[in-house]
Amino acid sequence: MAYKHHEECPAPVCAGDPEPDYKKNVIWYAGEMVCQLKPFQKFQKKQIQINKEMKKGTFRNTDTPFTAFDLENKLI
């Protein structure tokens, strides 16, 4: 049986999600876990950047939900 990353991934948005619309339907908040499936997609890189800003205290939209689509296509 093939390994299915999404079945064990603790991140809310998993890059291995088989759901075709997961990038528009699954939400993520700043500070939550980031999927570690490589190669990193654009939304994962943005999540890592946001989480670094959270640790420094410079990210302000802490209560805003984001989708992978938002992270890849909007200025955040």
C-alpha positions in Angstrom: 0.0 0.0 0.0 1.3 3.4 -0.9 2.2 5.9 1.9 -0.4 8.6 2.1 1.2 11.7 3.8 -2.2 13.4 4.4 -3.4 10.6 6.7 -0.7 11.4 9.2 0.0 15.1 8.5 -0.8 17.2 11.6 -1.1 20.5 9.7 -4.6 21.8 8.9 -3.7 22.4 5.3 -1.8 19.4 3.9 0.0 19.6 0.5 -0.8 15.9 0.0 -4.6 16.3 0.5 -6.4 14.3 -2.2 -9.5 16.6 -2.0 -9.3 18.6 -5.3 -10.5 21.9 -3.8 -8.5 21.7 -0.5 -6.6 24.9 -1.4 -10.0 26.8 -1.3 -11.8 24.9 1.4 -9.4 24.2 4.2 -8.5 27.1 6.5 -5.2 27.8 8.4 -4.4 30.4 11.1 -1.1 32.1 11.6 0.9 30.1 14.2 -0.6 26.7 13.2 1.5 23.8 12.0 2.8 23.8 8.4 2.8 20.6 6.2 6.3 19.3 5.7 5.7 17.5 2.4 8.4 18.4 0.0 9.0 20.1 -2.4 7.3 23.0 -0.6 4.5 24.6 -2.5 4.1 28.4 -2.5 1.5 28.3 0.3 3.8 26.3 2.6 6.6 28.8 2.1 4.2 31.7 2.9 3.0 29.8 6.0 6.6 29.4 7.2 7.3 33.1 6.6 4.1 34.1 8.5 5.0 31.8 11.5 8.5 33.4 11.6 6.8 36.8 11.8 4.5 35.5 14.5 7.4 34.5 16.7 9.0 38.0 16.3 5.6 39.6 17.1 5.4 41.4 13.8 2.5 39.6 12.2 -0.8 41.4 12.9 -3.6 39.3 11.2 -3.5 36.6 13.9 -7.3 36.0 14.0 -7.7 35.9 10.2 -8.3 32.5 8.6 -6.4 31.8 5.4 -6.7 29.2 2.7 -3.8 27.9 0.6 -5.4 29.8 -2.3 -5.3 33.0 -0.3 -1.7 32.4 0.7 -0.7 31.8 -2.9 -2.7 34.5 -4.6 -3.3 37.4 -2.2 -1.1 40.0 -0.6 -0.9 39.0 3.0 
